[in-house]
Amino acid sequence: MAKGERDVERVYDIEATVAKLRRLADALESGSTFRIQVAGERIRVPRRAQFSIEHERGDDHEEVEFQFTWSLADEDPDDDDEQGPPDV
């Protein structure tokens, strides 16, 4: 069953952000997939995902966004090793 489109954003405090980034860095360094829960949905970021950094500037704000992108059609079923428990 295909999942519907989704576009959510969550704001975390510094402690939670540091913990998520630390788990992400460990997964990247070890070549593992990364699992995270965002707004109640568990997501598996495959190790082959592409990483980009986006910078946006407006008249009264700036934004830096760290982004992973991957094609669902290209997911490898063997790419299922997990780095730690899913985030909440």
Secondary structure, 3 states (H helix, E strand, C coil): CCCCCCCCCCCCCHHHHHHHHHHHHHHHHHCCCEEEEECCEEEEECCCCEEEEEEEECCCCEEEEEEEECCHHHCCCCCCCCCCCCCC
